[in-house]
Amino acid sequence: MDRTEDYIIEVRDLTVKYGDRAVLEGINFKVRRGETFVILGGSGCGKSTLLRNLVGLMRPYSGQILINGQDFTAMSDERRVEARKRMGMCFQGSALFNSMTLADNVALPLREHTRLNESTIEIMTKIKLELVGLSGYEDFLPAELSGGMKKRAGLARAMAMDPEVIFYDEPSAGLDPIVAAGLDTLIRKMQNTFNLTSVVVTHELASVRLIADVVCMLKSGRIVELGTIAQLEASENPFVRQFFERRPEDEGGQSSEYIHAVTGLE
């Protein structure tokens, strides 16, 4: 039987509006401790808005987000700041400070939010960079790194405070397939080594197949499917099938089958 303590995140009837327009409506799901939970969907489906609510950068119109059983949406600003210290965030563009070395970028959360002495911070920074395969790059500037290395550096910084959960915003965006697969493998490694919970927002099917324990698929602000990758691939939902089969939207009133017959595109 499932217990409340088995879940690190629980979303209950979440609705988010921009003005009078609902961009998320009736969202419900739970994230188990130690699993990789993927939020999947096309452009404009609401997945980035959902991520911003999960990390506390927005407050929803209604509903709840429970983190470790505590209502994150009802917390004061001060308590939310404290709660976010137990979370890590990997941004799509890495969000490294260009004027700071790699070591200083990774050390920044420790200097801002702890009272550790500088020698301890230096040791912890080296450990985190070694975890992501960037040992020896401590004195490099972000401009001297490849795109994949910047993503790894962002993960090292997200790991700096030893969080319980890491949120990823399109981690494979802009990477070639080989580098993306390496990053996916690293996400899995962090999960297996530290029993780390990961919430990943993406539209990359190749990554989803490598990393996902559970997939939450959105369309137009609603969940259309929730389950394992195998369950989604076997889904009878027309949109889910179209997405996984990479079939285009109907164009000019023509069916996707007609488009395939004319162009050969899947």
Buried (B, 14 or more C-beta within 10 A) or exposed (E): EEEEEEBBBBBBEBBBBEEEEBBBBBBEBBBBBBBBBBBBBBEEBBBBBBBBBBBBEBBBBBBBBBBBEEEBBEBEEEEBEEBBEBBBBBBBEBBBEEEBBBBBBBBBBBBEBBEBEEEEBBEBBBBBBEBBBBEEBBEBBBEEBEBBBBBBBBBBBBBBBEBBBBBBBBBBBBBEEEBBBBBBEBBBBBBEEBEBBBBBBBBBBEBBBBBBBBBBBBBBBBBBBBBEBEEBBEBEBEBBBBBBEEBEEEEEEEEBEEBEEEEEEE
